[in-house]
Amino acid sequence: MPKTKEQKQKIISELKDKIAKQKAMVFVGIAGLKVNDLFDLRKRLKKVNASLVVVKKTLIDLAFKEQGIEFNKKLLEGQPAVIFGFEDEISPAKIAHQFSLKNENLKILGGYFDSEFKKKEEVIALAQLPSKQELLSRLVGSVLSPMSGLLNVLQGNIRNLIYVLKRIEEIKRTAQAIR
């Protein structure tokens, strides 16, 4: 049953709100995706404060135009959906990419990051980057590495001194045992 004009206006209004709040958008094709798989994807996205919206191309186009964003709806092929990321720019793309590797029916079509549209290849390249937490832990490891190396060197001298003292004591015991 076709949607009424009021229903379409409500959908466009909700899309405009999400577009205004988003940090990233990933456009995906969901043709052939099972309902259970779609539910699983939504559940994964919810964990990173992202949401998936299935909507017609014309409504997406109208919402973008009302936000003053030029959008070519021909970029979206098949049955499209939009993943809105509200907290992190990379997480929605990363989850969509990982999901598409396991389920070939989900196809990444493109994205919208830093106020510009990105091609499919660029979104996949972003998705393959390490997460923010991984990068932070690498940075902390890099900063702590010289300090732990210095600590190891300093402890090495103490360890060697203890080893020498123990060896001297063993030699003394052996010498006393021989006498």
Secondary structure, DSSP 8 states (H G I E B T S, - for coil): ----HHHHHHHHHHHHHHHHH-SEEEEEE-TT--HHHHHHHHHHHHHTTEEEEE--HHHHHHHHHHTT----GGG--SSEEEEEESS-SSHHHHHHHHHHHH-TT-EEEEEEETTEEEEHHHHHHHHTS--HHHHHHHHHHHHHHHHHHHHHHHHHHHHHHHHHHHHHHHHHHHHHHH-
